[in-house]
Structures are given as structure tokens and as C-alpha cells.
Amino acid sequence: MGTNFVKLIRGNCLDGLKRMSDASIDLVVTSPPYNINLKSRNNYTTNYFDNIPESTYRENIKAVLAELSRITKDRGSVWINMKSRWMNSSQETVSATQGSLEPPTWILEYTRGSLHLKNLVIWNYDINSDTQNNKFHPRYEFLFFFVKDPKEYNFNIDRIRIPNKTGDKRNNPLGANPSDVWYIPLVKGNSKERSLHPAQFPETMVERIIASCSNEGDVVLDPFFGSGTTLKVAIANKRNAIGFEIEPNYVQNARERLAAVIKSNDLTCNLIIEES
Ligand SMILES: C[S@@+](CC[C@H](N)C(=O)[O-])C[C@H]1O[C@@H](n2cnc3c(N)ncnc32)[C@H](O)[C@@H]1O
């Protein structure tokens, strides 16, 4: 295998995605902004507003999904992480005490006919900031696993099997299918992999997706890369990677993380920085 690349593009992903060629990406792994006014909850400067009108937010997601569908190869897949929010009757994000729970299944309105949902994986984790005892503590998010072609797509279960729970002789000797409920702890403040981003993907989760849905030499895209975890796992596993991020601090942080992984793993990988 020759030299790989990882390209970090600073700017609005929608502008950049529009310039990408049809069928040029093997796998997309991403988590769009949540529109929960995240900026007011931490001190990170941001170049985007996480409290825009819900209709504008959904139009943005719709436009991104249309581009992702166009640029994904026929055998490729698109993984989107989203979570439920609490909303009031005017469709504004509010606190859990004020609103009703709105799961993100509305995105299916925008994928019908272009992307096919194969799994709605439940990512179950260990903690949550919502600790009120007037309801059950919310401890999951969704991973939408879409494919371009519902019959023919890259998927290798044998790379991601987990140990069998019993010694039953009917068990697959290679291990069990991990199912569509994944328990993976959140990246916490004291985690070894923690960077400055408040919503970082756990590396083990991205590893499972990249191992099952792509091959060495493929191109993996994250249009909202944040900490750059998707890109890091991609290049550590000999894939190429392209990502967009609007916030310069995060681009700089990801650049340092990626340079470090290239060095420590002795990867033959070109690190490219561009403006969108
Ligand atoms: C939920 S976070 C993604 C976190 C990421 N999965 C990780 O592992 O760190 C969403 C990111 O999208 C970025 N963002 C928001 N709007 C954007 C846009 N239009 N284009 C590119 N990036 C954007 C935000 O700055 C934020 O870092």
C-alpha cells in the first residue's frame, strides 16, 4: 500500500462538499452540530451558532445529506450520529423539565430514495449530565447506518466480532455479531484520548465502523470533524481521510493530534491543510 493522505479543510462543509466529485467517498462517519445552544454551555469559541431556528437547522442537515449521498460510492455507507432533544411546541430546544422528547428520526424524511437505512444502532453509554430523578436518566444516542445500495455494500462482520457469551457449539468460532446496541463509554474529562472538544467520538466506536464498512486505501470523510477522531482512526487503520471543520481552534487541535499519530505509528501519510 502506498502513501495515504489526511486532508483537513477549514470552513463550512456544505460549500466544500458541493465541490467534491460524485462517487468519490467510501465511508462517511460524522456527528452534525446538535442545535442545543452548546456554545452557552462551555467556553469554546465557535464560528457557528448552535441555536439557529429549527427549520434552518433542518434545511442545513437536509442539504448536507443530499451532498453526502451524491459523493458516496455505490458500495459505500454513511454513518450519522444524532441524539434526541427536548423541544417545546414552537420547536425550540429547551431543558428536559420544559419540553417533550424529540428523537432525530426526522432526518429519514431527507434520505428516502437516496440512502437506505440498514441499522439504527443505539449507542449506550455510562453517564449523562441530565441526572433528574423525575424520569429515567437518558443514556443513549443514535447511529444511523445508511447505505447507497441496499443489496451490495461494503460490510465485513468478521473484523468486528466480539467474544461469544457462552460455550454453545453452535456459536461462530470467530465470535458473535456485536448487535445493534453498543455499550461504549463516553470520552470523559480524564480519558486518555480526551482533547479540547466537548463532544468527542470514542475511538473504539469509530474503529468498529471503519473496520466493518471500509478497506485499506479507502477514503473516509467526516464533514464535521471536531476533534478529528474519525480522521485519526481512519489513518491509523491505513485509510485516507478528508474532513471539514468550521472552528479554527478545533482544526488546530486536530492537526496536532493527527501529526502525533502519524509520528508515533510511523505512518506514511501526508497531512494536508486547506481552506474551504
Ligand atoms: C458534534 S461536533 C462533532 C464532534 C466529532 N464527532 C468528534 O469526534 O470530535 C460538530 C462539529 O461541527 C462543527 N461545525 C458546525 N457547523 C459546521 C459547518 N457548517 N461545517 C463544518 N463544521 C461545522 C462544530 O464546530 C463542531 O466541532
The ligand as an SDF file (V2000), in Angstrom:
LIG
                    3D

 27 29  0  0  0  0  0  0  0  0999 V2000
  -20.9150   17.3310   17.3090 C   0  0  0  0  0  0  0  0  0  0  0  0
  -19.4250   18.0920   16.8630 S   0  0  0  0  0  0  0  0  0  0  0  0
  -18.5040   16.7620   16.1160 C   0  0  0  0  0  0  0  0  0  0  0  0
  -17.5790   16.0570   17.0910 C   0  0  0  0  0  0  0  0  0  0  0  0
  -16.7570   14.9590   16.4240 C   0  0  0  0  0  0  0  0  0  0  0  0
  -17.5820   13.8250   16.0630 N   0  0  0  0  0  0  0  0  0  0  0  0
  -15.6020   14.4960   17.3120 C   0  0  0  0  0  0  0  0  0  0  0  0
  -15.3350   13.2700   17.3960 O   0  0  0  0  0  0  0  0  0  0  0  0
  -14.9340   15.3380   17.8960 O   0  0  0  0  0  0  0  0  0  0  0  0
  -19.8770   19.0470   15.4590 C   0  0  0  0  0  0  0  0  0  0  0  0
  -18.7490   19.9010   14.9170 C   0  0  0  0  0  0  0  0  0  0  0  0
  -19.2020   20.5180   13.7090 O   0  0  0  0  0  0  0  0  0  0  0  0
  -18.5810   21.7950   13.5830 C   0  0  0  0  0  0  0  0  0  0  0  0
  -19.3960   22.5460   12.6210 N   0  0  0  0  0  0  0  0  0  0  0  0
  -20.5950   23.1540   12.8340 C   0  0  0  0  0  0  0  0  0  0  0  0
  -21.0850   23.6470   11.6770 N   0  0  0  0  0  0  0  0  0  0  0  0
  -20.1960   23.3240   10.7000 C   0  0  0  0  0  0  0  0  0  0  0  0
  -20.1640   23.5020    9.2980 C   0  0  0  0  0  0  0  0  0  0  0  0
  -21.1410   24.1380    8.6630 N   0  0  0  0  0  0  0  0  0  0  0  0
  -19.1110   22.9910    8.5930 N   0  0  0  0  0  0  0  0  0  0  0  0
  -18.1100   22.3470    9.2370 C   0  0  0  0  0  0  0  0  0  0  0  0
  -18.0810   22.1450   10.5760 N   0  0  0  0  0  0  0  0  0  0  0  0
  -19.1100   22.6130   11.2960 C   0  0  0  0  0  0  0  0  0  0  0  0
  -18.5510   22.3280   15.0060 C   0  0  0  0  0  0  0  0  0  0  0  0
  -17.5380   23.2960   15.2080 O   0  0  0  0  0  0  0  0  0  0  0  0
  -18.3000   21.0410   15.8240 C   0  0  0  0  0  0  0  0  0  0  0  0
  -16.9210   20.8870   16.1010 O   0  0  0  0  0  0  0  0  0  0  0  0
  1  2  1  0
  2  3  1  0
  2 10  1  0
  3  4  1  0
  4  5  1  0
  5  6  1  0
  5  7  1  0
  7  8  2  0
  7  9  1  0
 10 11  1  0
 11 12  1  0
 11 26  1  0
 12 13  1  0
 13 14  1  0
 13 24  1  0
 14 15  1  0
 14 23  1  0
 15 16  2  0
 16 17  1  0
 17 18  1  0
 17 23  2  0
 18 19  1  0
 18 20  2  0
 20 21  1  0
 21 22  2  0
 22 23  1  0
 24 25  1  0
 24 26  1  0
 26 27  1  0
M  CHG  2   2   1   9  -1
M  END
$$$$
